[in-house]
Amino acid sequence: MEMSTEIGILLAYALGIFALYVVGYMFLVPIKILLRLVINSVAGAIAILATNWIGAYWGVHISLNVLSAVLVGILGVPGAILLAVYHAVGL
């Protein structure tokens, strides 16, 4: 084999490995974001249920709708606390 053919094969392998890295990274990042969103949503849902259960004594109730679900899904437990304060103050 000539030297230029070996370098071409080496470059092709390097380009293929780099392409696999880029494609793998493109799939890995959205999965991490989705997993974080699911974990925040579950923790926020538990916080909303606990707030509704405990808040029943003081008249604080967080309604479960699309807006509260999105807010708690993005922010997690701080979003549930924000909703509880919002409903407690009555804004």
NORBELNOR-V474333 format. One record per backbone hydrogen bond with DSSP energy under -1.0 kcal/mol. NH is the residue of the N-H (numbers start at 0). CO is the residue of the C=O. Records with the same first field share a line. If there is no record, write none. Layout:
NH: CO / CO
This chain:
5: 1
6: 2
7: 3
8: 4
9: 5
10: 6
11: 7
12: 8
13: 9
14: 10
15: 11
16: 12
17: 13
18: 14
19: 15
20: 16
21: 17
22: 18
23: 19
24: 20
25: 21
26: 22
27: 23
28: 24
30: 26
31: 27
32: 28
33: 29
34: 30
35: 31
36: 32
37: 33
38: 34
39: 35
40: 36
41: 37
42: 38
43: 39
44: 40
45: 41
46: 42
47: 43
48: 44
49: 45
50: 46
51: 47
52: 48
53: 49
54: 50
56: 53
58: 54
59: 54
68: 64
69: 65
70: 66
71: 67
72: 68
73: 69
74: 70
75: 71
79: 75
80: 76
81: 77
82: 78
83: 79
84: 80
85: 81
86: 82
87: 83
88: 84
89: 85
90: 85
